[in-house]
Amino acid sequence: MELMRRIGKAVGRMHEIGVVHGDLTTSNLMLRTLELESTKGQADESTVLSQEPTDDGVQEGTAAGRVNLEGDIVLIDFGLAGQSVQDEDKAVDLYVLERAFGSTHPEVEVAFKEVLTAYGESYKGANLVLKRLEEVRMRGRKKSMIG
């Protein structure tokens, strides 16, 4: 859950300075990990996370047997990014990220609320954006029902 919160904080900081990503998917999130003593020299920062995290914040599933989930969330690929003060643009960023989690990581989709909670705590304009997110979700549902 802490990883999801760090994602929310990173997005909140980005929106706080007036930047919208434009393609905020899980593919454009990276975890800059901190080395664990037990994996030093055995795993690098680009290790793909493939299993559920354990209580100690470490995940199994790499050649070395463990991956550290501690570290910084880094947003990448700002090719479609822009500056915006519009709540709509920020809400669309969140909606795209929510849909990406649902399609690529359905096992953590229910934890997306942690992203939104941390987003709300890290960005003072979040209340308006989160209200707008509800409207964006409704438009998205209507669009998927109509085809």
Protein Blocks (a to p, Z undefined) as FASTA:
>chain_A
ZZmmmmmmmmmmmmmnopafhlacfklcccdddddfklgokacfklccfbdcdfkopaeh
ifnopacfbdcdddehjllgccdfbfklmmmmmmmmmmmmmmmmmmlmmmmmmmmmmmmm
mpmklmmmmmmmmmmmmmmmmmmmnZZ
